[in-house]
């Protein structure tokens, strides 16, 4: 995973961390879905770590440990509308320096997927956060079908939706910047070679592994350094502090959770798959 410069300010360029000069981050907030919760990066004592604590530690002032406050309002299963209405207002009211918003993938996995609604909800979230003085970091998603083995029709449906999601996010950023006059938005583009490394993904191929979360944290840190924030610490890619996931645990997940989840999502996306099959059949039957 590498850093894509802000879609608003093309002058911004990613820089290597640590970045020792600039504005300190005192308050970091995470919003969105299970990726922001930290799923895929389990802790030895239970629960999840994820990119949030890794990023916070890199932003922490070595002379004053614990100087960065981290609030995580993310919830597993959250969609863009959930973030806007259930998470963003409290986050904006708390006066954060930096907000990371990871949302949209759950929208692509529902039968009522609506890019126009995603654009409105994302733009509304950004407007509120930008008016509160925050710098906001977002994701553009990679082609998930390259790391997530799915039936062909489901792969095609999901790839189409991810492209529509990314377009909605891009337009939402432009809308929010026009409305607020602030361009403090950075986007981490996951459509790079690193995103397709199997080691960067947990067993479900939907959530980052510990390595994936470290790559996310490193990418977000580089965006903040490029935006003028001080990033005193470096985020390593070697495993440390997390819990090792065994082959037995991976297999158990597939049986207990993975297959039932795939069945539920296939039902939700069934109409989309059917339309794709019908349209493909029509194309094949058109005379040359």
C-alpha positions in Angstrom: 0.0 0.0 0.0 1.4 3.4 -0.9 0.2 6.9 -0.4 -1.7 8.8 -3.1 -1.4 12.6 -2.7 -4.5 14.4 -1.7 -7.0 14.6 -4.6 -7.6 18.2 -3.6 -4.1 19.5 -3.3 -1.8 17.8 -5.9 1.2 19.7 -4.4 1.2 17.4 -1.4 3.7 14.6 -1.7 4.3 11.6 0.6 7.4 11.8 2.7 9.3 9.2 4.7 8.6 9.0 8.4 9.7 10.0 10.9 8.9 13.7 10.1 10.2 15.7 13.0 9.0 19.2 12.3 5.6 20.6 11.9 2.3 20.8 13.8 1.9 18.1 16.5 -1.2 15.9 16.6 -2.8 16.0 20.0 -6.2 14.3 19.2 -6.7 11.5 16.7 -10.1 10.1 16.0 -11.1 6.9 14.1 -14.5 6.6 12.4 -16.1 3.9 10.2 -16.3 0.2 10.1 -14.4 -2.9 11.2 -11.2 -1.9 9.6 -11.0 1.1 11.9 -12.1 -1.1 14.8 -8.9 -3.1 14.1 -10.3 -6.5 12.9 -7.6 -8.7 11.6 -5.0 -7.6 14.1 -5.9 -9.5 17.3 -4.3 -8.8 20.7 -2.9 -11.6 22.9 -5.4 -10.8 25.7 -8.4 -10.4 23.4 -9.8 -7.6 21.4 -8.2 -5.8 18.4 -5.4 -3.3 17.9 -5.3 -2.2 14.2 -3.8 0.8 12.5 -5.2 3.3 15.0 -2.9 2.6 18.0 0.1 2.1 15.7 -0.5 5.5 14.1 -1.1 7.1 17.5 2.3 5.7 18.8 4.1 7.1 15.7 2.5 10.5 16.4 3.3 10.5 20.1 5.9 13.0 21.4 8.9 11.1 22.7 9.5 13.8 25.3 5.9 13.5 26.6 4.7 9.9 26.2 0.9 9.7 26.0 0.6 13.1 24.4 -1.8 11.9 21.7 -5.4 11.2 22.6 -7.0 8.4 20.5 -10.8 8.1 20.3 -12.3 5.3 18.2 -16.0 5.6 17.4 -15.9 3.0 14.6 -18.3 0.0 14.7 -18.2 -3.3 13.0 -20.7 -3.4 10.0 -21.0 0.4 9.8 -21.9 1.9 6.5 -21.2 5.5 5.2 -24.6 6.7 6.5 -23.9 5.1 9.9 -20.7 7.0 10.2 -22.3 10.3 9.2 -25.2 10.1 11.6 -23.9 8.0 14.4 -20.2 8.8 14.6 -19.3 12.1 13.0 -21.3 14.5 15.1 -19.6 13.4 18.4 -16.2 13.3 16.7 -16.5 16.8 15.3 -17.7 18.2 18.7 -14.6 16.8 20.4 -12.3 19.1 18.4 -9.9 16.6 16.8 -6.7 17.5 14.9 -7.0 14.4 12.7 -9.8 12.1 11.7 -9.5 8.9 9.8 -12.7 7.8 8.1 -12.8 4.2 6.8 -16.2 3.4 5.4 -17.9 2.3 2.2 -17.0 -1.4 1.8 -20.0 -2.5 3.8 -22.2 -0.5 1.4 -20.9 -2.4 -1.6 -22.0 -5.7 0.0 -25.7 -4.7 0.4 -28.5 -5.0 -2.1 -29.5 -1.3 -1.6 -26.0 0.0 -2.7 -26.5 3.6 -3.8 -23.4 5.6 -4.9 -25.4 8.9 -4.9 -26.3 8.3 -1.2 -22.7 7.4 -0.3 -21.6 10.7 -2.0 -24.1 12.7 0.0 -23.2 11.0 3.3 -19.5 11.2 2.8 -19.7 14.9 1.8 -21.9 15.7 4.8 -19.4 13.9 7.1 -16.4 15.8 5.5 -18.2 19.2 5.7 -18.8 18.8 9.4 -15.3 17.6 10.2 -13.6 20.2 8.1 -15.7 23.0 9.6 -14.6 21.7 13.0 -10.9 22.3 11.9 -9.9 18.7 11.5 -7.7 17.2 8.8 -9.5 14.2 7.4 -7.9 11.0 5.9 -9.9 8.7 3.7 -9.4 5.5 1.7 -9.8 4.7 -2.0 -10.3 1.0 -2.2 -8.4 -1.5 -4.3 -9.9 -4.3 -6.5 -10.9 -6.6 -3.7 -11.6 -9.4 -6.1 -7.9 -9.9 -6.6 -7.4 -11.0 -3.0 -10.8 -12.3 -2.2 -11.7 -15.6 -4.0 -15.4 -15.4 -5.0 -17.6 -16.8 -7.7 -17.1 -15.1 -11.0 -20.5 -13.2 -11.1 -20.0 -12.0 -7.6 -16.4 -10.9 -8.4 -17.7 -8.8 -11.3 -20.5 -7.3 -9.3 -18.2 -6.3 -6.4 -15.5 -4.9 -8.7 -18.1 -2.7 -10.4 -19.3 -1.5 -7.0 -15.9 -0.7 -5.7 -15.2 1.5 -8.7 -18.5 3.3 -8.1 -17.7 3.7 -4.4 -14.3 5.3 -5.2 -16.0 7.7 -7.7 -18.5 8.7 -5.0 -15.7 9.4 -2.5 -13.8 11.5 -5.0 -16.9 13.6 -5.8 -17.7 13.9 -2.1 -14.3 15.3 -1.4 -14.8 17.9 -4.1 -18.2 18.8 -2.8 -17.0 19.3 0.8 -14.0 21.4 -0.3 -16.2 23.6 -2.4 -18.7 24.0 0.5 -16.1 24.7 3.2 -13.2 26.3 1.4 -10.8 23.9 3.2 -8.8 21.3 1.4 -7.4 19.5 4.5 -8.3 16.0 3.0 -5.8 13.2 2.3 -6.6 10.0 0.5 -4.7 6.7 0.9 -5.1 4.8 -2.4 -5.0 1.0 -1.8 -4.8 0.1 -5.5 -1.1 -0.6 -5.4 1.1 -3.7 -5.5 1.3 -3.9 -1.7 -2.4 -4.2 -1.4 -2.4 -7.5 -3.3 0.1 -9.3 -1.2 -1.7 -12.1 0.5 0.3 -11.5 3.7 -1.4 -8.1 4.1 -4.8 -9.7 4.6 -6.4 -11.8 7.3 -8.0 -15.2 6.6 -11.3 -13.6 5.4 -9.4 -11.5 2.8 -11.7 -8.7 3.7 -9.8 -7.2 6.7 -6.1 -6.4 6.9 -3.8 -8.6 8.8 -1.3 -7.2 11.3 1.0 -6.5 8.3 -1.9 -4.8 6.5 -2.8 -2.6 9.5 0.9 -1.6 9.7 0.9 -0.7 6.1 -2.2 1.4 6.6 -0.7 3.1 9.6 2.5 3.8 7.7 0.5 5.2 4.8 -1.6 7.5 7.0 1.5 8.7 8.8 3.1 9.6 5.5 0.0 11.6 4.5 0.1 13.5 7.7 3.8 14.2 7.3 3.1 15.5 3.8 0.4 17.7 5.2 2.7 19.4 7.7 2.2 17.4 10.9 5.0 16.1 13.0 5.4 12.3 13.0 8.2 11.5 15.5 8.0 7.7 15.3 8.5 5.2 12.6 6.0 2.4 11.9 7.8 -0.9 11.4 6.4 -3.7 9.3 7.6 -6.6 11.5 5.1 -8.3 13.7 5.2 -7.1 17.2 2.7 -7.0 20.1 -0.1 -8.8 18.2 -1.4 -12.4 18.5 -0.3 -15.0 16.1 -3.2 -16.6 14.1 -2.7 -20.3 13.6 -3.7 -22.4 10.6 -6.2 -24.2 12.8 -7.8 -20.9 13.8 -8.0 -19.9 10.1 -9.7 -23.1 9.2 -12.2 -22.8 12.1 -13.1 -19.3 11.0 -13.8 -20.5 7.5 -16.2 -23.1 8.7 -17.9 -21.2 11.5 -18.1 -17.7 10.1 -16.7 -17.5 6.6 -19.0 -19.8 4.7 -22.2 -18.6 6.4 -21.2 -15.0 5.8 -20.6 -15.7 2.1 -24.0 -17.3 1.8 -25.7 -14.2 3.4 -23.8 -11.8 1.1 -24.6 -13.9 -2.0 -28.3 -13.6 -1.2 -28.0 -9.9 -0.8 -26.1 -9.5 -4.1 -28.1 -12.2 -5.9 -30.1 -9.7 -8.0 -26.9 -8.0 -9.1 -25.3 -11.3 -10.0 -28.3 -12.3 -12.0 -28.4 -9.0 -14.0 -24.7 -9.5 -14.8 -25.3 -13.0 -16.1 -28.2 -11.8 -18.2 -26.3 -8.9 -19.7 -23.3 -11.1 -20.4 -25.6 -13.6 -22.2 -27.1 -10.7 -24.3 -23.6 -9.6 -25.4 -22.6 -13.1 -26.4 -25.8 -13.5 -28.5 -25.4 -10.3 -30.5 -24.3 -11.1 -34.0 -20.8 -9.8 -35.0 
